[in-house]
Amino acid sequence: TYHTDGIILFTVSGRTFTPLVYNNYIHGDLGGGSPTSFIYPTTGTNAKIFNNLLVQEGTHSTWMLNGSPLGSEIYNNTLVGWSGNTNSAIVVKGTGNKIKNNIIINAGVAISSYGALGSTISESNNNVWFNINRGNWRSSFGDGSAWYTWTQWQSLGYDLNSLTLDPNLSSNYHLQSLSPAINKGA
């Protein structure tokens, strides 16, 4: 009945802090209790999340959940799900979230937003999204009230320099020499 998270970040009500979450390898199944996410910055955190490898081997909710009203920065991460995944890779709340230079593979939903996209996500670009929703890329708006195809998502100004190609990762999740993700980051 309690959170089973890889990392959960929180602070005393009314206070804020800016944690750096980087260079982690979190993998496996978070179990059957109340699995929330591999990285969960809650209300009051303005997290910078970068250079992490998150490999989902179970059916928990999401890889990253930003519960903060403040914008988090999600950069240079590799998120790998299982092939039948129906869950969200990234869930954002609050305002001003930035999502750049990530590789996301095998997710039911790429990004879920609990608010208006224009304020919730200030930037999403230079990412590689592969095998999202079993081939159909989409993102929710306002907690699932709207869904977008890849073309519709880009028409909103998001991920204009991103790819939907197989990043060609090795068995230990490194880019191989012919990967289309090489030099794709900003």
C-alpha positions, 0 to 999 in steps of 0.5 A: 500500500506504500510507494515503491519507487526507485528514487522519491524526492520530497521536501517539507510543505511550503519549501522547495529544493533543486536536487540533481538526479544523475548517473543512476542505473535503475532496473527491475520490477517495482513490485505489486504494492503501489509502484509509482516510478523509477524517479519521482520528484514530488511537490516542492522539487525542481529536479534536474534528471540527467544521464540515467539508465532506467530499464523497466522489467515489470508493469509499474506505472511510469519511469519518471513522474514529476509531481512538482508545480515547478518545472523539472529538466529531464535530459540525456536519459535512456528509458527502456520498457518491455515490449508489451508496455502500456504505461507512460514513459514520462508524466509531468505536472506543474509548469515549465518542464523540459524534456531533451536529448532522451532515448525512450523505447517501448512505452504505451504513452510517451509523455502524459501531462496533467495540465495544459501542454503550453504551460506544463511542457516548455520544451521537448526536443532532440529526443529519440522515441521508438516503439511508442504505443506499439508503433503509434506515438501519442501524448496525453493532455490534461490527464488523458483528455486528448491524444496526439499522433506524432504529426499532431504533436510536432505541429504543436512545436514539440520534438521538431528535431526528434526521431522515431527510429530504432536507436540501435542500442547494444545489449547493455544499452549503449549506442552502436556505431550506426545508431541514428541517435548519434549526434542527435542531442543538442 
